[in-house]
Each structure stands twice: as C-alpha cells, then as structure tokens.
Amino acid sequence: MGSIEEKIDLDSDEEIPFSVSQPTNKMHSLSFEPSRHILAHPRFSASWVVRKVNRVSILRSIYIVLIKARINVLLPFGPLAICLHYFTKLHGLVFFFSLIGIIPLAERLGYATEQLACYTGPTVGGLLNATFGNATEMIISIYALQNGMIRVVQQSLLGSILSNMLLVLGCAFFCGGLVHNQRVQVFNKATALVNSGLLLMAVMCILFPAVLQFTHTEVHKGKSEMALSRVTSCVMLIAYASYLFFQLKSQNNLYSSLDEVRDNDEADDDEVPEINPWEAIGWLAMLTLWISLLSGYLVDAIQGASDSMNMPVAFISVILLPIVGNAAEHASAIMFAMKDKLDITIGVAIGSSTQISMFVIPFCVIVGWIMGKPMDLNFQLFETATLFITVLVVAFMLQEGQSNYFKGLMLILCYIIVAASFFVHIDPTKEDD
C-alpha cells in the first residue's frame, strides 16, 4: 500500500500539486483537477465537444444508412445512368441503370421509415411508409404530366396499385408464412376491411368514366367525361381525408388494439432503433429527392427503351416501373411480415394501394386541371377491369384476418397473369393514333 501511495504522490507532483495530508482529497484531485484544466483550454470547450459528438453521430448515421447494407453496392448505377443520359444515346442502358440505381435507394427509404416507425407506432408507421413510398410515384406523375405523358401517368399509377396488392402483399404473406410455418399469422381485420372498402370505392370512381366513354352515352362528347373525373376526384380527396381522421383520431383504438397486445407480449423482442428520429426524417427527405431525380431520367428513357428492347410501353409503365418504385414497400413489407408484424405489412401494402387510388390519382387529376392537361379517370376498359378483379381477389384474401404462405403464392401467381396480359396488350389510344 505504501509503494502505491508513493507512486501516486510522485505522479501527482509532476502534474498538479495537492496536499499530502488528506489522501481522500488526493484521489479527488487526481480525478477532477485535470478535467477542469482540459475544459479550460480553448480547444476543449463545450461547443467543441458538442461539435465532435455531432460529427461522430453524423458519420455513424452515414455509415449505417449508406455503407453498412450490402445492397448499397448498386448505388453507383444512379450517377452512371445520369452520365449515360448526357453523353450517349443508349436509352436502353439509361433505363436499365436507372432501375438498378433506384433499387438500393428505395430499400434504404424503407429502412429509414422502419427506424422512424419505432418512435411513432405501427399505425402511423405504416402511414409514413406508404406516404414516402408513394412520393416517388407522385413526383414521376407530375413530371410526366408536364410533358403531356397522360397514359404513362395512368398506367404507372395503376401498376403501382396492382404491384402493391398482388406482388408486395403476396411476397410478404409468402415469406412470413414460410418463416412462421408452425402457426397462423393474424392481423387486424378491421383495418383490412376498411381499406378494401376504400379500394372498391376507387374502382367505382374509375369505372364510371371508362364505361361512359365506352358506351358513348356522354351528354357532351369529350367534356362530360372530363367534368365527371374532376368532380369525382374532389370527392375522392374528401373521402381520403375523412379516412385519415377516422383512422388516426376517431377510431384509433380500433386499429391499434391488436398491436398493443402484441407489443405487451413481445416487448422484450423489440429491436432498438439504430438512428434517432431526426436523422431518420433527414434521410427520408434526402433519399426521396435522390429517387425523384433518378425517376426523371427513368421517365425520359421509357420510349427509347421500349424501341430498343422491343417491349410495349404499357408493360414498362404497368409492370417494370412500379416494381422499382415500390421497392421500398416491397422490402419493408416482407421484413415486417417475417418479424410477425402483419399489421404494419397491411398498412404498407394495402395502405399504399389505398393512398394511390384515393389520393395520388385524384391529386394528379386536379394538378392536370391546374396545368391545363387532359388528365382524367378514364383508364380504359382493360386496365379498369384488371383493377376491379384484383381488388375483389385481395378483398377475399383479407376477409379472414389470417395469412399463410399459400395465400401469398396465389397472389404472386395472379400478378404473373396480370404481367403476361399487359405484355401482349396494346394501348388502344396508341393504336387509334
């Protein structure tokens, strides 16, 4: 003991003198006096420490979001597509590289939304995921509207609904059923039924202009259909706003009851978020802007890619574009289903379809009205019939409130049939021209 005290005395005499008569004060001086001198130095001020901590936090967030995931090896394809757009005329490669470049961004968008959902809860988390997942479609639609590409807007939005309801939900049910094959996965049936009702309402709103044009029963040819579409779009926006109030305010206990039971039973299994909510919001904004930028080059290359690959524009707009645009919903829905969080999966897949059909589509009609573009709800008879049958099939799958891998497989096979149908489908407006 004596040798240790002498060593401490020698070390302390070299740096900071203190009284030898009080050993307790000796240890106290060793612990805190150097810290006071360090903090007094201008280099080690409180603001410097805060800057260092923030810098470390930002670097850690960049590493987690942009470097840690293996799928980020595809990120360079985005800038490569932009370079090919300006320096070459290879529209097929621009389209292909843009598709590949958007995939990791969409997956990271789903990851950031999942992190934010850890702080908001499953209901708001599903709504946030659907909203940021559909931001790409909305910006693509506005960009295409400015260029007068009305059919591309209609077909891409229709393809997003079909992709979410058949492919995304089917893959989620299939993967979740394989992981949890020893028991039946359940979800809140009330949420699914309300969303199914809204989707049927959207089908009704889209069906009437198509039937009116197909039967040639308009009062004023070419004007009644447009007027009906604009009035119906306003009604659809009111209905969607009422749905949000109903879901988040009026009847939120109806939608969160099942999730609260699961959270109480599985509180120990919840994962700790890797980034804080403000970082998640910042990444959501930046990733959405980057996806929107790449989407513009993607839309510009559609026609050239169709000619070079000898592929119908309808197939590209309805099948290929939504698969990439819905990559965020696709990845997050499968991830939540494998974690047995089917309520968030339903909110992502079916909620995204509801948001596109009841908000994005009528919003584009109103924006086209403001721009003076003839955007309407007449999606042509073939597309409208496809949407109607899809909504009926999915509604029957959801009415039990249970899922398994066989239901997922049936939905995936239905999507393959839809894709094959659009591959041999010719746009009637293009044929008439």
Disulfide bonds with the S-S distance in Angstrom:
none
